Amino acid sequence: MKQTVFRLDREFVELNQLLKLAGLCDSGGSGKALVASGNVLVDGRVELRKTCKIRAGQKVVLDDVQVLVQAATD
């Protein structure tokens, strides 16, 4: 599984936007479609809320890519 780190410069980012910002999809709209498909895991559980708040310390998985969310100061 490929791992990537996303540096969070605010309190949270919405899941669909994280997928876009991490380069896993082309737009927030396609991020929403990915979440709705049931293929996105947050901390090991399927997440269907498209605008779920993702905070530092959480892990998001899509296919074979794991995104580790870290505070920008870490």
N, C-alpha and C positions, 0 to 999 in steps of 0.2 A: 504494500500500500504506500502510495506517495504521500508525504507529509509536507504541509506548507504552513507558515506562520502568518497570521493576519494581525497587524498592530492596530489596536483600537485606540483612537485619539479622543474618544468621548465616552459617555456612560454606557451606551449600548448602540447596536446597529440592528436594523430589521433583517430577518433571515433572508428574504428575497434580495435585499440590497447587498448583503454579505456575499451571496453567491456571485453576484455581478462584480463586486469590488475585488473578490479573490480570483476572478478570471475563469470561473466555472460555467458562466453563461454570458450571453451578449447584452442582456438588458434585465431590468427589474421585472418586466413582464414575463420573460422566459424563466426567471428565477421563481416567480409565482407558480408557473406551470410545473416546474420541477418539484416544488414542495407539494403541490396538489397531487402529483403522481404517486406520492408515498415513497419516493426514493431517497429522501433526505433524512439523515439521523442526526439528532442533537443529543449529545451525551449518551449515545447508545440506544436511543428510542426514536421511533418514527415520529416526525413532527409534521403536522398538517396545517398548522397556523402559519400562513404566508408571511405575516408581519411579526412573528414571534421575536421578542427582544433577546438578542444574543449579547452576552456580557463577557468580559475578560475571564478566562479560566475555563470556558466551555469549549467543547470539541464538536465540530460539524463534519459529517461524512456524506459524500456523494460519490457513488460508484467506488472507484479505487483511490479516491483522494480524501485525505483527512486534513481539515483546517483547524489549527490550534489558534484560538483567539487569545491574544495577550494584550495587556495594557501597554500603551506606547512607552511608558516609563520602565517597563521590565527589561 
